[in-house]
Amino acid sequence: MPVFSEDVEGSTRPALYYLAESRDGLYVPYVVRTPADEGRFPFVFLAYGNGGGGIGWLRQWVHTRPYIMGRLLAAGYACGWGRYRTEVDLGFNRGGPLTVDARQGMEVMNRSPLEFEDELAILEHVRRHPRVDAGNLAHIGVSHAGEMLFKLASRYPGMLRAGVASEPANHEFLDLRLDDVAPVSAGTGLRDIEELQLQDPAWVRARINLPAARERIAPIDVPILVMGRDSDHLQGIFRVSYELLDEAGKDAGWVSWDHPLHGYLYPMAADGATGPDRIQEHAIDEVIAFLDRYMKPGR
């Protein structure tokens, strides 16, 4: 049962909010909207950026970025945003696979779950929804959430039918060596990689841990559409992410557009009305066509 529901302006399809139990017993929120009150529908999980924010973040994004959900609903997809814990810098690299044992009759883990494993908890929870086709789940991740898609597909194959990684910030997944170029914050001791210019695929490829990247890509069994942004300072990372999938024989596609907005796949509402431009419309057309190819093969 949902925790609560609310109407979405301009739509007859409400937003239903749920809590999924994560691997360590904490709860992470997500929202579901369905095209109708009857039937079972393929589900598209929507994610953006780093974690944190909780239900307040979800409500804001449901109401300020309604266009992508409206398009998916019109195309016959259930869909919803999810929220997850904050990224741990290099947690994926340093923590290794999550392993669970028992101690004093309860669980003990080698590390805490990471943000992409909260996504796994949401996907496992949503597949029990009565209006969701449990074997037909997809993931659209933008920016850091694009990297989370790669991590999820690598560590937990078999969960997804299709994935879209738009502007995937795959620094960690590719084990990109930046120690000599990334400044370290004096206050936190963490790397500052926000403004690094990583537009050249050849430069990026020379800096990644190629054996580790190929080992991580090897288990991926989901078709992935990688979407770049021509002028983005991380375009080299986006392109190399696609190239490594393709070189490994994975079912992968590449598209890129020249757009001023980071996260252009999720247009914002303007004065209560959606206002995507021509490039955003075309990008979403491409995404829905990609999803249809793998989630509605008989269509």
C-alpha positions in Angstrom: 0.0 0.0 0.0 1.2 3.5 -0.7 2.2 5.8 2.2 0.2 8.6 0.6 -0.9 9.8 -2.9 -1.4 13.2 -4.5 -2.7 14.6 -7.8 -0.4 16.0 -10.5 -1.5 19.2 -12.2 -2.6 18.7 -15.7 -3.0 14.9 -15.4 -5.6 12.5 -14.3 -3.0 10.0 -13.1 -2.0 10.5 -9.4 1.4 10.0 -7.9 1.6 7.2 -5.3 4.4 7.3 -2.8 6.0 4.1 -1.3 8.8 3.1 1.0 11.1 0.2 0.1 13.1 -1.6 2.7 16.8 -1.4 1.8 19.3 -4.2 2.3 20.3 -3.0 5.7 16.7 -2.4 7.0 16.4 1.3 6.3 13.7 2.6 4.1 14.0 4.5 0.8 11.2 6.4 -0.9 9.9 6.2 -4.4 6.8 7.2 -6.4 4.7 5.3 -8.9 2.4 6.5 -11.6 0.5 4.1 -13.9 -1.3 4.7 -17.2 -4.5 3.2 -15.9 -6.1 1.6 -12.9 -6.4 -1.8 -14.6 -3.7 -3.9 -16.3 0.0 -4.5 -15.8 2.5 -2.2 -17.4 6.3 -2.2 -18.0 7.9 0.1 -15.4 10.6 2.8 -16.0 12.6 3.9 -13.0 13.8 7.5 -13.2 16.8 8.8 -11.4 18.9 11.9 -11.3 22.2 12.8 -9.8 23.5 12.2 -6.3 21.3 11.0 -3.4 19.7 12.5 -0.4 16.6 14.7 -0.1 14.0 12.0 0.6 10.3 12.4 0.0 10.6 16.2 -0.2 12.9 15.8 -3.2 10.6 13.3 -4.8 7.5 15.6 -4.5 9.5 18.5 -6.0 10.6 16.5 -9.0 7.2 15.0 -9.6 5.7 18.5 -9.9 8.6 20.5 -11.5 9.5 17.9 -14.1 6.2 16.4 -15.2 7.0 16.2 -18.9 9.1 13.0 -19.0 6.5 11.1 -16.8 3.7 12.4 -19.0 5.4 11.1 -22.1 6.1 7.7 -20.6 2.5 7.3 -19.3 1.2 8.2 -22.8 3.4 5.6 -24.3 2.0 2.9 -22.0 4.7 2.8 -19.3 4.3 2.9 -15.5 7.1 5.1 -14.2 8.4 6.8 -11.1 11.2 8.7 -9.5 13.2 7.1 -6.6 15.5 8.5 -4.0 18.5 6.9 -2.4 21.3 7.5 0.0 24.1 10.0 -0.7 27.0 8.8 -2.8 30.1 7.6 -0.9 33.2 8.9 -2.7 35.0 5.9 -4.2 32.7 3.5 -2.2 32.2 1.3 -5.2 35.9 1.0 -5.8 37.0 0.5 -2.3 34.1 -1.6 -0.9 33.9 -4.4 -3.4 30.8 -6.5 -3.8 28.3 -6.5 -0.9 28.5 -9.8 1.1 26.3 -10.8 4.0 26.9 -13.2 6.9 25.3 -13.9 10.2 26.3 -12.8 13.7 24.4 -13.3 17.0 21.4 -14.4 15.0 21.3 -11.3 12.8 23.0 -10.0 9.7 26.5 -8.6 9.4 27.9 -7.0 6.2 31.3 -6.3 4.9 30.2 -2.7 4.1 27.0 -0.6 4.1 24.8 -0.8 1.0 25.6 1.9 -1.5 23.2 4.2 -3.4 22.8 1.9 -6.4 21.8 -0.9 -4.0 19.0 1.3 -2.8 17.8 1.4 -6.4 17.9 -2.4 -6.4 15.7 -2.4 -3.3 13.2 -0.1 -5.0 13.1 -2.2 -8.2 12.6 -5.4 -6.1 9.7 -3.6 -4.2 8.0 -2.1 -7.3 8.0 -5.4 -9.1 5.4 -6.6 -6.6 3.1 -3.7 -7.5 -0.2 -5.0 -8.9 -0.1 -2.7 -11.9 3.6 -3.4 -12.8 4.8 -6.2 -15.1 7.4 -7.7 -12.8 9.7 -9.0 -15.5 9.7 -5.8 -17.5 11.7 -3.1 -15.7 13.9 -0.3 -17.1 16.1 2.3 -15.7 16.8 5.8 -16.9 19.7 7.5 -15.1 21.1 11.0 -15.7 24.5 12.2 -14.5 25.6 10.3 -11.4 22.5 8.2 -11.8 23.7 7.1 -15.2 26.8 5.7 -13.5 24.5 4.0 -11.0 22.9 2.2 -13.9 26.2 0.9 -15.0 27.0 -0.2 -11.4 23.6 -1.9 -10.9 23.8 -3.7 -14.3 27.3 -4.9 -13.5 26.8 -6.1 -9.9 23.2 -7.3 -10.3 22.6 -8.6 -13.8 19.2 -10.0 -14.7 17.2 -7.2 -13.0 16.5 -4.9 -16.0 15.1 -5.3 -19.5 16.6 -2.0 -20.8 18.6 1.0 -19.6 19.3 4.6 -20.6 22.4 6.3 -19.3 22.2 10.0 -20.1 25.4 11.9 -19.4 26.8 9.1 -17.2 29.5 10.4 -14.9 31.4 7.2 -14.9 34.6 8.4 -13.2 34.4 5.6 -10.6 33.0 2.8 -12.7 35.8 3.2 -15.2 38.3 3.7 -12.3 39.5 7.0 -13.9 42.9 8.1 -12.4 42.6 11.8 -11.6 44.9 12.2 -8.5 47.3 14.4 -10.3 44.7 16.7 -11.9 41.8 16.8 -9.3 42.3 19.3 -6.5 41.5 18.1 -3.0 39.2 20.1 -0.8 41.1 21.5 2.2 37.9 21.3 4.3 36.9 17.7 3.6 39.9 16.0 2.1 37.7 14.8 -0.8 38.5 15.3 -4.5 36.9 18.2 -6.3 36.1 16.9 -9.8 33.2 19.2 -10.6 35.0 21.3 -13.3 37.6 18.9 -14.7 37.7 19.1 -18.5 37.3 15.5 -19.7 36.0 16.1 -23.2 38.6 14.1 -25.2 37.8 10.3 -25.3 41.5 9.5 -26.1 42.7 11.3 -22.9 40.0 9.6 -20.8 40.8 6.1 -22.3 44.5 6.6 -21.4 43.6 7.4 -17.8 41.1 4.6 -17.0 41.9 1.2 -15.5 41.1 -0.6 -18.6 41.3 -4.2 -17.2 39.0 -3.2 -14.3 36.5 -1.4 -16.5 36.3 -4.4 -18.9 35.9 -6.8 -15.9 33.0 -4.6 -14.7 31.3 -4.4 -18.1 31.6 -8.2 -18.7 28.5 -9.2 -16.6 26.2 -6.5 -18.0 23.3 -8.2 -19.8 21.0 -5.3 -20.4 20.8 -3.2 -23.6 22.0 0.3 -22.7 21.5 3.5 -24.7 24.3 6.0 -23.8 23.4 9.6 -24.3 26.0 12.3 -24.6 25.9 16.1 -24.7 28.2 17.6 -27.3 29.6 20.5 -25.2 29.7 18.8 -21.8 33.0 18.8 -20.0 32.6 15.1 -19.4 31.8 14.1 -23.0 34.9 12.0 -23.2 33.7 9.8 -20.3 30.3 9.5 -21.9 31.8 8.3 -25.2 34.3 5.9 -23.7 31.5 4.3 -21.6 29.7 3.5 -24.8 32.8 2.4 -26.7 33.7 -0.1 -24.0 30.2 -1.6 -24.0 30.4 -1.9 -27.8 33.9 -3.4 -27.7 32.7 -6.0 -25.3 29.9 -7.0 -27.7 27.1 -5.6 -25.5 23.9 -4.4 -27.0 24.6 -0.7 -26.8 23.7 2.5 -28.6 25.1 6.0 -28.7 23.4 9.4 -29.4 24.5 12.9 -28.5 23.0 16.3 -28.8 24.1 19.9 -28.5 22.0 21.3 -25.6 22.8 23.9 -22.9 21.2 22.0 -20.0 22.9 19.3 -18.0 20.1 16.8 -17.6 18.3 17.9 -20.7 16.3 14.6 -20.8 14.3 15.9 -17.8 12.7 19.2 -18.9 11.5 21.5 -16.2 8.0 22.9 -16.1 7.6 26.6 -16.8 4.8 28.6 -15.2 2.7 25.4 -14.7 3.1 24.2 -18.3 5.7 22.0 -19.7 8.2 23.6 -22.1 10.6 21.2 -23.7 12.5 22.4 -26.7 12.9 20.6 -30.0 16.1 18.8 -29.0 14.5 17.6 -25.7 11.5 16.4 -27.6 13.7 14.5 -30.0 15.8 13.0 -27.2 12.7 11.7 -25.4 11.4 10.3 -28.7 14.6 8.4 -29.1 14.4 7.1 -25.5 10.8 5.9 -25.9 11.7 4.2 -29.2 14.6 2.4 -27.5 12.4 1.3 -24.6 9.7 0.1 -27.0 12.3 -2.0 -28.9 13.2 -4.1 -25.8 10.1 -3.8 -23.6 7.4 -4.1 -26.2 9.1 -6.3 -28.8 5.8 -7.5 -30.3 4.5 -4.0 -30.8 
